[in-house]
Amino acid sequence: MVRNGGFGSSDEAGTPDNPVLITEAQNSVEEQHKARVRKYMLIMVFRFPALIFAAIAYGIWANGWISMLIIGASIPLPWIAVLIANDRPPRTKDEPSRYDGRPKSAGAIESARHHTIEG
């Protein structure tokens, strides 16, 4: 893989301004953790304002159903945030497929009847 465009003034690969990437390593654990924390915080930041908005909506329309609907929508946000934040990084198109092409019956137990010798 070669970086191109925007990383330096030279378009030629292998120059100090445009180094050749020689690894397919994933992001570090710290970078992945920071990205997950950002996703979690972004989702959870909507929970508290939703409660404030529910109180404001009740004050404006004096309708408890609208406020309860807003509060009800904010209840599953912690679970959603945890599920999204704990998800693995998305697969890249360069990541190899692990499918080996074997038929599904190759690992199955034979269905033929076997004779048992009892003594």
Secondary structure, DSSP 8 states (H G I E B T S, - for coil): -B--SSS-S--STTBTTB-B--------HHHHHHHHHHHHHHHHTTHHHHHHHHHHHHHHH--HHHHHHHHHHHTTHHHHHHHHHTS-----TTS--------GGGGS---S-------
